Amino acid sequence: MPDALHDAAPELPHDFNLADYFLFARLREGRAAKVAIITDHERVTYGECAERTARLASRLIAAGVGMEDRVLIALPDVPEFAYAFFAVLHAGAVVTMVNPELPDDDYAYYVDYTRARAIVIDAPLLARIAPALAASRHLRAVFVRGAAATLALPPALAGRVFVLADEIAAGDPACAAAPTSKDDVAVWLFTSGSTGKPKGAVHMHHDFAWNTERYAKQVLRMTEADITCGVPKLFFGYATGTNLMFPFAVGATTVLFPERSTPERLFDVIERHQPTMLTSVPTTIAKMLAADPEGRRKLGSLRVTLSAGEALPEELYTRWKQAYGVEILDGIGSAEMFHIYISNRPGDVTPGSLGKLVPGYQARIVGPDGAELPDGEVGTLHIRGDSAALCYWGAHEQSKQTLRGDWVVTGDQFRRDGEGRFWYAGRADDMLKVGGIWVSPQEVENVLLGHAAVLECVVLGYEEAGLTLPRAVVVVCAGVVTGDALAAELIEHARGKLAHYKAPRRVEFASELPRSDRGKVLRRTLK
């Protein structure tokens, strides 16, 4: 196993608070007047953000939120998300974040699971889930963004609902940071819930700074001149990092918008606000290319695009680079490790590969018997680095299976080449054994995406006469006619580029692929 790559990051002090590291330190650097957040309607400076954060922290404390208490944030991508995120940390409490567009019934689970003392929420969502909040045994305060006075709320919430803007205005701008250490719990990051209800990966204050010093500063080489913009929303740890924590750590600027990240909205945001870094996912990259087939939209402000969440097909990378002249840095991270630990670099991209280890991280590829495999062989990726979670909250057995001492067992199948690049083969439970030979769905999907008719696809297995055979579920581009003729054409396209046994035997068409709230394809649903 190779040693960890050169690590130029500084040591963190014992007394440490993430809100200070990401936000208040910018004031000491003289950046109070620097714009931190841009929306279509306002610009918020670091000084304004810090003041509103301190004010809100004081009101959280006044409402009964103590050190180590959980606070649930369910907000869209608006400046108040940043105030709430940093205020919870400033108060010494623990951030938990959920998608503000979940089905209403899901919030009862999150409120109960986190035992949240407070929730920060939009008024329309409060109107829908107020009964669930009223039933909580632990919730003491509801901070509402927007007009709450006209809402008909259960009597049990009387005296516990506060208007967020009013609380910020009334708060203490001199509220001091809680005396946290780098090893205190700071944030729970929720897993995707692919094997049941999402669980909170429990992270300490230093985890986030540790990765920021290595990935954001050494790999992405972010500076105060950067302007970031994100496809995934801030509740998702991938975006919390790239579109809030990382730009704040270097005095850069983030662009926030609450609407869904449709191709047209993204083109508009990029052309209007001129970001230098776009955080994206393969699905959206494909949709943007389909929406702009001639590559005419103006994305010249971008110096780099990031991709994670799912492996980026080489076909998509090539088309994006040809259309816009912008590199995509594909990488892999997880809730268990907070953020990206393997990534391509600016100026050093190998299409189809996930790149090399981020400085400070170590990896090994392990076979079924637990022995480390040599380069070139496919096995399970184990990753080690000081951003790893402590545990999954309330899931001891699951914690022991995944978090094994210093090592995190990812469940992802990888091979490493002789140059230290990592190549994704799929999840362990997604691999197909066809004719006694392992087949990576990722390889077959990449070939199908090379056909002009295919917008998205997933390759799965099906059983026939006791044998496992590959099938493809395909979403076609706008205007393409589906049917038996196209299915046969796609099968022949795959056979022309793959070993015969790898090509799908069946092709099915769908209007869209089922996805989690973090954008990952729900293969189990298709299975």
VONU-347174 format. One record per residue (C-alpha): residue in three letters; chain; x, y, z. Coordinates in steps of 0.2 Angstrom, whole numbers, plus 2048, in hexadecimal, padded with zeros to 3 digits. Example, Ala and Ser with C-alpha at 12.3 -4.5 7.8 and 13.67 -1.06 7.14 Angstrom:
<nodes>
NODE   kedo   dose   east   north    up
NODE    ALA      A    83E     7EA   827
NODE    SER      A    844     7FB   824
</nodes>
This chain:
<nodes>
NODE   kedo   dose   east   north    up
NODE    MET      A    800     800   800
NODE    PRO      A    808     811   7FB
NODE    ASP      A    80A     81E   808
NODE    ALA      A    7FE     82D   809
NODE    LEU      A    802     83A   7FC
NODE    HIS      A    80C     849   801
NODE    ASP      A    801     853   80E
NODE    ALA      A    805     866   80F
NODE    ALA      A    7F6     86A   81B
NODE    PRO      A    7F9     872   82C
NODE    GLU      A    7F5     86A   83D
NODE    LEU      A    7E5     86F   845
NODE    PRO      A    7E5     876   857
NODE    HIS      A    7DC     86D   864
NODE    ASP      A    7D0     87B   868
NODE    PHE      A    7C7     87D   857
NODE    ASN      A    7B6     882   850
NODE    LEU      A    7B0     87F   83E
NODE    ALA      A    7A6     88F   83E
NODE    ASP      A    7B6     899   842
NODE    TYR      A    7C1     88F   836
NODE    PHE      A    7B5     892   827
NODE    LEU      A    7AD     8A3   82B
NODE    PHE      A    7B3     8AE   839
NODE    ALA      A    7C6     8AB   835
NODE    ARG      A    7C2     8B4   824
NODE    LEU      A    7BE     8C4   82E
NODE    ARG      A    7CF     8C3   837
NODE    GLU      A    7D7     8C2   826
NODE    GLY      A    7CF     8D2   821
NODE    ARG      A    7C1     8CB   816
NODE    ALA      A    7B2     8D2   81E
NODE    ALA      A    7AD     8DC   80F
NODE    LYS      A    7B0     8CE   803
NODE    VAL      A    7A1     8C6   7FB
NODE    ALA      A    79E     8B5   802
NODE    ILE      A    78D     8B0   7FA
NODE    ILE      A    784     8B6   7EA
NODE    THR      A    772     8B2   7E5
NODE    ASP      A    768     8BA   7D8
NODE    HIS      A    761     8C7   7E4
NODE    GLU      A    76F     8CB   7F0
NODE    ARG      A    782     8CA   7F5
NODE    VAL      A    787     8C6   806
NODE    THR      A    798     8CA   80D
NODE    TYR      A    7A2     8C0   819
NODE    GLY      A    79F     8CD   826
NODE    GLU      A    78D     8CD   824
NODE    CYS      A    78D     8BA   824
NODE    ALA      A    797     8B9   834
NODE    GLU      A    78C     8C6   83D
NODE    ARG      A    77C     8BC   838
NODE    THR      A    784     8AC   83D
NODE    ALA      A    789     8B2   84F
NODE    ARG      A    777     8BA   851
NODE    LEU      A    76F     8AA   84C
NODE    ALA      A    77A     89F   857
NODE    SER      A    775     8AA   866
NODE    ARG      A    763     8A7   863
NODE    LEU      A    766     894   861
NODE    ILE      A    76E     894   872
NODE    ALA      A    760     89F   879
NODE    ALA      A    753     892   872
NODE    GLY      A    75B     884   87C
NODE    VAL      A    768     87D   870
NODE    GLY      A    777     877   879
NODE    MET      A    788     870   874
NODE    GLU      A    787     860   86B
NODE    ASP      A    774     862   868
NODE    ARG      A    76F     85E   857
NODE    VAL      A    767     86B   84C
NODE    LEU      A    75E     866   83C
NODE    ILE      A    75F     871   82C
NODE    ALA      A    752     86F   81F
NODE    LEU      A    755     87F   814
NODE    PRO      A    758     881   801
NODE    ASP      A    768     889   7FB
NODE    VAL      A    766     89B   802
NODE    PRO      A    771     8A6   80C
NODE    GLU      A    767     8A0   81C
NODE    PHE      A    76E     88F   819
NODE    ALA      A    780     896   81C
NODE    TYR      A    77B     8A0   82B
NODE    ALA      A    772     891   833
NODE    PHE      A    780     885   82F
NODE    PHE      A    78E     88F   837
NODE    ALA      A    783     895   845
NODE    VAL      A    780     883   84B
NODE    LEU      A    793     880   84B
NODE    HIS      A    796     891   853
NODE    ALA      A    78A     88C   861
NODE    GLY      A    793     87B   864
NODE    ALA      A    784     871   85E
NODE    VAL      A    784     864   850
NODE    VAL      A    77E     867   83E
NODE    THR      A    772     85B   836
NODE    MET      A    76C     85F   824
NODE    VAL      A    75E     858   81A
NODE    ASN      A    756     85B   809
NODE    PRO      A    749     868   80A
NODE    GLU      A    73F     85F   7FC
NODE    LEU      A    73D     84E   804
NODE    PRO      A    72C     846   805
NODE    ASP      A    723     84D   814
NODE    ASP      A    723     83C   81D
NODE    ASP      A    736     83B   81D
NODE    TYR      A    738     84A   829
NODE    ALA      A    731     841   838
NODE    TYR      A    73F     834   836
NODE    TYR      A    74D     841   836
NODE    VAL      A    746     84B   844
NODE    ASP      A    744     83B   84F
NODE    TYR      A    755     834   84A
NODE    THR      A    75F     843   84D
NODE    ARG      A    755     848   85D
NODE    ALA      A    757     85A   856
NODE    ARG      A    755     868   863
NODE    ALA      A    752     874   855
NODE    ILE      A    74E     874   843
NODE    VAL      A    751     882   836
NODE    ILE      A    744     881   829
NODE    ASP      A    73A     88A   81B
NODE    ALA      A    728     890   81F
NODE    PRO      A    720     885   811
NODE    LEU      A    728     876   817
NODE    LEU      A    723     87A   829
NODE    ALA      A    711     87B   824
NODE    ARG      A    712     869   81D
NODE    ILE      A    71C     860   82B
NODE    ALA      A    716     86A   83B
NODE    PRO      A    70D     85B   842
NODE    ALA      A    71D     851   841
NODE    LEU      A    727     85F   84A
NODE    ALA      A    71A     860   857
NODE    ALA      A    71B     84E   85B
NODE    SER      A    72E     84F   85E
NODE    ARG      A    733     84B   870
NODE    HIS      A    744     855   86E
NODE    LEU      A    740     864   863
NODE    ARG      A    740     874   86C
NODE    ALA      A    741     882   85F
NODE    VAL      A    73C     884   84D
NODE    PHE      A    744     892   843
NODE    VAL      A    73A     896   834
NODE    ARG      A    741     89F   824
NODE    GLY      A    732     8A9   81D
NODE    ALA      A    721     8AE   823
NODE    ALA      A    71B     8A3   831
NODE    ALA      A    70E     8AE   839
NODE    THR      A    700     8A8   82E
NODE    LEU      A    703     895   830
NODE    ALA      A    6F7     88B   839
NODE    LEU      A    702     881   845
NODE    PRO      A    6FF     873   852
NODE    PRO      A    6FD     87A   864
NODE    ALA      A    70C     870   869
NODE    LEU      A    717     87B   85F
NODE    ALA      A    711     88B   868
NODE    GLY      A    71F     895   86E
NODE    ARG      A    72C     88B   865
NODE    VAL      A    72B     892   853
NODE    PHE      A    736     8A1   850
NODE    VAL      A    738     8AB   840
NODE    LEU      A    74A     8A9   83A
NODE    ALA      A    74D     8BB   834
NODE    ASP      A    746     8C2   844
NODE    GLU      A    751     8B7   84E
NODE    ILE      A    761     8BC   844
NODE    ALA      A    75C     8CF   847
NODE    ALA      A    75A     8CD   859
NODE    GLY      A    769     8C2   85C
NODE    ASP      A    77A     8C7   864
NODE    PRO      A    787     8CB   857
NODE    ALA      A    795     8C8   864
NODE    CYS      A    790     8B7   868
NODE    ALA      A    7A0     8AD   86B
NODE    ALA      A    7A4     89C   864
NODE    ALA      A    7A1     88D   86F
NODE    PRO      A    7B1     886   876
NODE    THR      A    7B1     876   86A
NODE    SER      A    7C0     86C   867
NODE    LYS      A    7C6     864   856
NODE    ASP      A    7BF     854   85C
NODE    ASP      A    7AE     859   861
NODE    VAL      A    79F     853   856
NODE    ALA      A    79B     861   849
NODE    VAL      A    790     859   83B
NODE    TRP      A    786     84A   837
NODE    LEU      A    787     846   824
NODE    PHE      A    779     83A   81F
NODE    THR      A    77C     82B   814
NODE    SER      A    772     828   804
NODE    GLY      A    767     81B   80C
NODE    SER      A    76A     80E   7FF
NODE    THR      A    768     800   80B
NODE    GLY      A    75B     807   816
NODE    LYS      A    757     818   81F
NODE    PRO      A    765     825   81E
NODE    LYS      A    771     825   82C
NODE    GLY      A    77B     833   833
NODE    ALA      A    78E     831   831
NODE    VAL      A    795     83A   841
NODE    HIS      A    7A3     846   83D
NODE    MET      A    7AE     851   848
NODE    HIS      A    7B3     863   845
NODE    HIS      A    7C4     85F   83F
NODE    ASP      A    7BE     853   831
NODE    PHE      A    7B8     861   826
NODE    ALA      A    7C7     86C   828
NODE    TRP      A    7D3     85D   825
NODE    ASN      A    7CB     859   814
NODE    THR      A    7C9     86C   810
NODE    GLU      A    7DC     86E   812
NODE    ARG      A    7E0     85F   807
NODE    TYR      A    7D2     85E   7FA
NODE    ALA      A    7CC     870   7F8
NODE    LYS      A    7DD     879   7FA
NODE    GLN      A    7EA     86C   7F3
NODE    VAL      A    7E0     863   7E6
NODE    LEU      A    7D3     870   7E0
NODE    ARG      A    7DF     87E   7E4
NODE    MET      A    7D1     889   7E9
NODE    THR      A    7D5     89C   7EC
NODE    GLU      A    7CB     8AB   7F1
NODE    ALA      A    7C9     8AF   7DE
NODE    ASP      A    7BD     8A0   7DC
NODE    ILE      A    7AB     8A1   7DA
NODE    THR      A    7A2     890   7DD
NODE    CYS      A    791     88A   7D7
NODE    GLY      A    789     879   7DB
NODE    VAL      A    77D     86D   7D3
NODE    PRO      A    779     863   7E2
NODE    LYS      A    772     86D   7F1
NODE    LEU      A    77A     872   801
NODE    PHE      A    772     864   80C
NODE    PHE      A    77D     857   803
NODE    GLY      A    78E     856   80A
NODE    TYR      A    796     857   7F9
NODE    ALA      A    78F     868   7F6
NODE    THR      A    790     86E   808
NODE    GLY      A    7A3     86C   805
NODE    THR      A    7A6     872   7F3
NODE    ASN      A    799     880   7F4
NODE    LEU      A    799     886   806
NODE    MET      A    7A8     880   810
NODE    PHE      A    7B6     880   803
NODE    PRO      A    7B2     892   7FC
NODE    PHE      A    7B1     899   80E
NODE    ALA      A    7C1     891   813
NODE    VAL      A    7CB     89B   806
NODE    GLY      A    7C0     8AB   806
NODE    ALA      A    7B8     8A7   7F5
NODE    THR      A    7A6     8AA   7F0
NODE    THR      A    798     89D   7EE
NODE    VAL      A    788     89F   7E3
NODE    LEU      A    778     899   7EA
NODE    PHE      A    767     896   7E2
NODE    PRO      A    759     88D   7EA
NODE    GLU      A    751     886   7DA
NODE    ARG      A    754     875   7D3
NODE    SER      A    764     873   7C9
NODE    THR      A    75C     871   7B7
NODE    PRO      A    768     873   7A8
NODE    GLU      A    75F     884   7A4
NODE    ARG      A    761     88B   7B6
NODE    LEU      A    773     886   7B6
NODE    PHE      A    777     88E   7A6
NODE    ASP      A    76F     89E   7AC
NODE    VAL      A    778     89E   7BD
NODE    ILE      A    789     89A   7B5
NODE    GLU      A    787     8A8   7A7
NODE    ARG      A    780     8B4   7B4
NODE    HIS      A    78C     8B2   7C3
NODE    GLN      A    79C     8AB   7BA
NODE    PRO      A    7A1     89E   7C6
NODE    THR      A    7B2     896   7C4
NODE    MET      A    7AE     885   7CB
NODE    LEU      A    79E     87B   7C8
NODE    THR      A    79A     86C   7D4
NODE    SER      A    790     860   7CA
NODE    VAL      A    78B     84D   7C8
NODE    PRO      A    78B     842   7B8
NODE    THR      A    778     843   7B6
NODE    THR      A    778     856   7B5
NODE    ILE      A    787     856   7AA
NODE    ALA      A    77E     84B   79D
NODE    LYS      A    76E     856   79E
NODE    MET      A    778     866   79B
NODE    LEU      A    780     85E   78C
NODE    ALA      A    76F     858   786
NODE    ALA      A    768     86A   788
NODE    ASP      A    776     872   77F
NODE    PRO      A    77A     866   771
NODE    GLU      A    784     873   767
NODE    GLY      A    78E     879   776
NODE    ARG      A    789     88B   774
NODE    ARG      A    786     890   786
NODE    LYS      A    793     89B   78E
NODE    LEU      A    79D     892   79C
NODE    GLY      A    7AD     89A   799
NODE    SER      A    7AE     8A0   7AB
NODE    LEU      A    7B1     88E   7B2
NODE    ARG      A    7C2     889   7B5
NODE    VAL      A    7BD     877   7BB
NODE    THR      A    7AD     86C   7BD
NODE    LEU      A    7AC     860   7CB
NODE    SER      A    7A3     84F   7CA
NODE    ALA      A    79F     842   7D8
NODE    GLY      A    791     838   7DF
NODE    GLU      A    792     82C   7D0
NODE    ALA      A    7A1     827   7C5
NODE    LEU      A    7A2     833   7B6
NODE    PRO      A    7A1     829   7A5
NODE    GLU      A    7B0     82D   79A
NODE    GLU      A    7A4     831   78C
NODE    LEU      A    79C     83F   796
NODE    TYR      A    7AD     846   79B
NODE    THR      A    7B2     847   788
NODE    ARG      A    7A2     84F   783
NODE    TRP      A    7A3     85C   790
NODE    LYS      A    7B5     861   78D
NODE    GLN      A    7B2     862   77A
NODE    ALA      A    7A2     86D   77D
NODE    TYR      A    7A9     879   78A
NODE    GLY      A    7BC     877   78B
NODE    VAL      A    7BA     874   79E
NODE    GLU      A    7C2     865   7A7
NODE    ILE      A    7B7     85A   7B3
NODE    LEU      A    7C0     854   7C2
NODE    ASP      A    7B7     844   7C6
NODE    GLY      A    7BA     83E   7D8
NODE    ILE      A    7B2     833   7E6
NODE    GLY      A    7AE     837   7F8
NODE    SER      A    7A1     831   804
NODE    ALA      A    797     837   813
NODE    GLU      A    7A2     82C   81E
NODE    MET      A    7B2     835   818
NODE    PHE      A    7A9     846   816
NODE    HIS      A    7AF     84A   805
NODE    ILE      A    7BA     845   7F6
NODE    TYR      A    7C9     83A   7FA
NODE    ILE      A    7CE     835   7E8
NODE    SER      A    7CD     841   7DA
NODE    ASN      A    7D4     847   7C9
NODE    ARG      A    7DE     857   7CA
NODE    PRO      A    7DE     867   7BF
NODE    GLY      A    7E9     864   7B0
NODE    ASP      A    7EA     851   7B4
NODE    VAL      A    7DA     849   7B0
NODE    THR      A    7D9     837   7AA
NODE    PRO      A    7C8     835   7A2
NODE    GLY      A    7BF     825   7A9
NODE    SER      A    7CA     825   7B9
NODE    LEU      A    7C6     82D   7CA
NODE    GLY      A    7D8     833   7CB
NODE    LYS      A    7E4     831   7DA
NODE    LEU      A    7E3     832   7EC
NODE    VAL      A    7E0     843   7F4
NODE    PRO      A    7F0     848   7FF
NODE    GLY      A    7EF     840   810
NODE    TYR      A    7E3     832   80C
NODE    GLN      A    7E8     820   80A
NODE    ALA      A    7DF     812   800
NODE    ARG      A    7E0     7FF   7FE
NODE    ILE      A    7D7     7F3   7F2
NODE    VAL      A    7D1     7E4   7FB
NODE    GLY      A    7CB     7D3   7F5
NODE    PRO      A    7BE     7C8   7FC
NODE    ASP      A    7CA     7C0   808
NODE    GLY      A    7CF     7D0   810
NODE    ALA      A    7E0     7D0   808
NODE    GLU      A    7E7     7DF   7FE
NODE    LEU      A    7E7     7DD   7EC
NODE    PRO      A    7F5     7E3   7E0
NODE    ASP      A    7F2     7F1   7D3
NODE    GLY      A    7E7     7EC   7C5
NODE    GLU      A    7DB     7E1   7CE
NODE    VAL      A    7CA     7E6   7D3
NODE    GLY      A    7C5     7E5   7E5
NODE    THR      A    7BC     7EF   7F3
NODE    LEU      A    7C3     800   7F7
NODE    HIS      A    7C9     804   809
NODE    ILE      A    7CD     816   80C
NODE    ARG      A    7D6     81E   81B
NODE    GLY      A    7D7     831   820
NODE    ASP      A    7D4     83C   82E
NODE    SER      A    7C3     842   828
NODE    ALA      A    7BB     831   82C
NODE    ALA      A    7AB     831   836
NODE    LEU      A    7AA     82B   848
NODE    CYS      A    79B     81F   845
NODE    TYR      A    789     81E   83E
NODE    TRP      A    77E     825   84B
NODE    GLY      A    773     817   852
NODE    ALA      A    77A     80A   847
NODE    HIS      A    788     801   850
NODE    GLU      A    788     7F1   845
NODE    GLN      A    788     7FB   835
NODE    SER      A    796     806   83D
NODE    LYS      A    7A1     7F7   840
NODE    GLN      A    79F     7F0   82E
NODE    THR      A    7A4     801   826
NODE    LEU      A    7AF     80A   832
NODE    ARG      A    7BD     7FE   837
NODE    GLY      A    7CA     807   841
NODE    ASP      A    7D3     814   836
NODE    TRP      A    7CC     80C   826
NODE    VAL      A    7BB     80F   81E
NODE    VAL      A    7B4     800   814
NODE    THR      A    7AB     809   805
NODE    GLY      A    7A3     7FA   7FC
NODE    ASP      A    7A9     802   7EC
NODE    GLN      A    7B2     7F7   7DF
NODE    PHE      A    7C2     7FE   7D9
NODE    ARG      A    7D3     7FA   7D0
NODE    ARG      A    7E2     805   7D2
NODE    ASP      A    7EF     806   7C3
NODE    GLY      A    802     807   7C4
NODE    GLU      A    801     81A   7C4
NODE    GLY      A    7F6     81B   7D4
NODE    ARG      A    7E6     81F   7CA
NODE    PHE      A    7D6     817   7D0
NODE    TRP      A    7C9     810   7C4
NODE    TYR      A    7B7     80D   7CA
NODE    ALA      A    7AF     7FC   7C6
NODE    GLY      A    79E     7FE   7D0
NODE    ARG      A    797     7FA   7E1
NODE    ALA      A    79A     7E9   7E7
NODE    ASP      A    787     7E4   7E6
NODE    ASP      A    786     7EC   7D5
NODE    MET      A    793     7E1   7CD
NODE    LEU      A    78C     7D4   7C1
NODE    LYS      A    794     7C2   7BF
NODE    VAL      A    790     7BD   7AD
NODE    GLY      A    796     7AC   7A7
NODE    GLY      A    7A1     7AB   7B7
NODE    ILE      A    7A9     7BC   7B2
NODE    TRP      A    7A7     7CC   7BC
NODE    VAL      A    7A0     7DA   7B2
NODE    SER      A    7A0     7ED   7B7
NODE    PRO      A    790     7F5   7B3
NODE    GLN      A    79A     806   7B2
NODE    GLU      A    7A3     7FF   7A3
NODE    VAL      A    793     7FA   79A
NODE    GLU      A    78B     80A   79E
NODE    ASN      A    799     815   797
NODE    VAL      A    798     80C   787
NODE    LEU      A    785     80E   785
NODE    LEU      A    787     821   789
NODE    GLY      A    792     822   77A
NODE    HIS      A    782     81F   76F
NODE    ALA      A    77A     82F   76A
NODE    ALA      A    768     82A   76F
NODE    VAL      A    76D     827   781
NODE    LEU      A    76B     834   78F
NODE    GLU      A    76D     829   79E
NODE    CYS      A    76E     816   7A2
NODE    VAL      A    770     809   7AF
NODE    VAL      A    776     7F8   7AC
NODE    LEU      A    76F     7EA   7B8
NODE    GLY      A    76E     7D7   7B9
NODE    TYR      A    75F     7CC   7B5
NODE    GLU      A    75D     7B9   7B7
NODE    GLU      A    759     7AE   7A9
NODE    ALA      A    75A     79B   7A9
NODE    GLY      A    764     79D   7B9
NODE    LEU      A    771     7A8   7B1
NODE    THR      A    775     7BB   7B5
NODE    LEU      A    774     7C5   7A5
NODE    PRO      A    776     7D8   7A3
NODE    ARG      A    768     7E4   79F
NODE    ALA      A    768     7F6   79C
NODE    VAL      A    75B     803   7A2
NODE    VAL      A    75C     812   796
NODE    VAL      A    756     824   796
NODE    VAL      A    757     82B   784
NODE    CYS      A    75A     83C   77E
NODE    ALA      A    74C     848   77A
NODE    GLY      A    743     844   76A
NODE    VAL      A    74A     832   769
NODE    VAL      A    73D     824   765
NODE    THR      A    73F     815   770
NODE    GLY      A    73A     803   76B
NODE    ASP      A    741     7F2   766
NODE    ALA      A    74B     7F9   758
NODE    LEU      A    755     805   763
NODE    ALA      A    757     7F8   770
NODE    ALA      A    75F     7EC   763
NODE    GLU      A    76A     7FB   75D
NODE    LEU      A    770     7FE   76F
NODE    ILE      A    774     7EC   772
NODE    GLU      A    77E     7EB   761
NODE    HIS      A    787     7FC   766
NODE    ALA      A    78D     7F4   776
NODE    ARG      A    792     7E3   76E
NODE    GLY      A    79D     7ED   762
NODE    LYS      A    7A7     7F5   770
NODE    LEU      A    7A7     7E8   77E
NODE    ALA      A    7AA     7D6   781
NODE    HIS      A    79A     7CC   77B
NODE    TYR      A    795     7C7   78D
NODE    LYS      A    796     7D8   793
NODE    ALA      A    789     7DF   787
NODE    PRO      A    777     7E1   78E
NODE    ARG      A    76B     7D3   788
NODE    ARG      A    75C     7DE   78B
NODE    VAL      A    759     7F1   78A
NODE    GLU      A    74A     7F9   793
NODE    PHE      A    745     80B   791
NODE    ALA      A    740     817   79F
NODE    SER      A    73B     82A   7A0
NODE    GLU      A    747     82C   7AE
NODE    LEU      A    752     823   7BB
NODE    PRO      A    74D     822   7CD
NODE    ARG      A    759     82C   7D8
NODE    SER      A    75C     830   7EA
NODE    ASP      A    75B     842   7F1
NODE    ARG      A    76E     843   7EE
NODE    GLY      A    76C     83E   7DB
NODE    LYS      A    772     82C   7DC
NODE    VAL      A    769     81F   7D1
NODE    LEU      A    75F     814   7DC
NODE    ARG      A    765     804   7D4
NODE    ARG      A    75B     7F9   7E1
NODE    THR      A    74B     801   7DB
NODE    LEU      A    74F     7FC   7C9
NODE    LYS      A    755     7EA   7CF
</nodes>
